[in-house]
Amino acid sequence: MSDREVKYSLNGEELMGTPLEDLMAMAGADFRDSRVPTVQDVAPDEDLTGEMAPERVVELAGSQDASVRAAIAQRHDCPLGVLTTLVHDSRAEVRAAVAAHPRLGGALTAVLEADKDSLVLHALLDNPVLDIGAIGRLSGHRNDAVRDKASRMLYAMQERANGTGFGADASLPPELRDRVV
């Protein structure tokens, strides 16, 4: 008996061995084929930005490689359900890719606004579809660089609005004016 082998019970039967290896052997090929995709599952010549079946997009979103997940999050055809999953990813570069997505919606924006990583927050601020309310909220962020960037964006918006002849009606709402530097 090796130091990895243990005595255990499975379905009332007393067994001696390594439980994980025994379970994998019982599961057979079906178990091995249902594993989470890894970087090895991406062919070296596979283009993660080109045409891809929707099933493949979903499959690769579960990759163990963060760069693959980030590439999937950047796809214009990435399903909303996948983006919703990836917004909670443990790796900042994946969340930043979601923050930069052109179909970013209000619920995802709210999750990303609460992110603690400045990479994610800067990617969010760089997203052209980010609404003025989110920019205003980020102009009060505790991170100096994020707060300054959001405030500069608000100031630039106000300058553009005032410079186009639209007058005070096109300027920032009063609750945001005090946050402009």
N, C-alpha and C positions, 0 to 999 in steps of 0.2 A: 504494500500500500504506500503510495507517495504522499507527500505532505499536502498535496492539493485534494486528495480523495477524502471524502467524508461519508459517514453512514447517514442516509436520509430515507424518508418515506415518500413515495409517490403513488397516489391512488391506493393507499393501503398496503402497497408492496414495499418491503424493506430492500433498499438498494445500497450498494457501496460504489462510489466513484466520484466524478465531478458533475454536479447537477446541471450546470450550464451546458457542458458538452453533451451530456445525455439528452437534455431537452432539444438541443440543436439536431442531434442525430435522429430523434423521434420525429421532429418536424420535417426533416428531409429537405428536398430542393425548394419546396414552397417557402420555407423560412429564409433561406439564403437569398431568394429572388425578391423578397419583400423588404430588404434592407433599405435604409435611407441612402439616397445617391450621394456619392462623394466626388471629389475632383477627378478621381480615376474614371468615373462614369461619364465625364465630359471628354469627348474625343478631342485630340489635339487640334484637329481641323474644324471642330464645331464652332460655328459663329453664334455667340450668345446674343447678338444684336440683330441677326437676320431672321428670315422666315422660320417659324417654329410652331409646331402643333401646340394647341392650348394645353394638352395633357403633359407635354414635355416642359412647358413653362412651370406648371404646378409642380411637377416632379423635381425640377432643378431648384425650385424655391426651398426645398427641404435639404439641399446639399449641406454637407458639413463644412464646405469651404466658403468662408465669408465673401470672398471676391466673386464667387458664382452667384451667391444670394444677392449681392449688391448689383451685379449686372442684370439679374432678373428684375430687381426693383426699378431699374432705370428704363426698362422696356415700355414703350408707349402702349402696348397691348397687355400689360401685366394686369391680371384680374384684381378687382377691388378686394376680394377676399384674401388674396396673396399679400397685397399691400397692407391690409389690416393685420395680418400675421407678422409680417416683416417689420412693422412699426414698433413691435415689442422685442425685436432681435437683441441679443446680448452684445453684439458688435456695433460700435458707433458708425463705422463706414456703411453698414447696411441701412441703419436708420437714417443716415445722411442721404443715401440714395433715394429712400422713400420721401424724405423732406424736399428733394429736388424734383419729384415727379410732377409732370404737368397736369395730372388729373387729381391733384391733392384736394381733398374735401375738408369740410369743417371739423368732422369728428377726428380725422387723422391729424389735422392741424392742432387741435386741442391737446392731443397726446404728445405731439412733438414740441409744442410750446413748453411743456413741463419737463422736457428732457434736460439733463444736467450737463451733457457734453456740448462744448462750444462748437465742435465740428458740425453737429447736427443743427444747432441753432443758426449758425452762419449759412448752412445749406438751405435752411428754411427761409431765411431772410433774402437769399439770392433767388428764390423761386418767384418768377414774375406773376404767378397766379395768387400769391399771398395777398389776402385782403387787408385793408387799412386798419381794421379792428385788431387783427393779430399783430401787425406792426406796432400799433399803439400799445398793446399789452407788453410786447417785448421791449418797448422803449422804457419800461419801468423795471426791467430785469436786473437782478443783483450782480450779474457779470458785467463788468465795465465795458468790455469790448462789444458785447451783444447790445447793451443799452445804447452805447454811442452809435453803433451802426444803424440801429432802428431809429434813433433820434435824427440822424443825418438823412435817412430815407424820408422821414416825415417832413423835415425841413425842405428837402428837394421837391417833394410833392406840393407843398405850400407855395414854394417859389414858382413852380410850373403853373400852378393854378392862378396865381396872381399875375404872372407874366403873359397869360393868354387873353386877358381882358374879361375874364369871367367875374372878377371882383370878389367880394367877401363871401358870396354864396358858394364859391368853389373852394374856399380855403378849408383848413382843417376844422373839425368840430371843436367847440370850446374846451371840452374835457381833455383834448389832446394837445392843445396849443402850449400849455405850460411844460410839456415834455420835450418840445423842440429846442435844440441847442442853438 
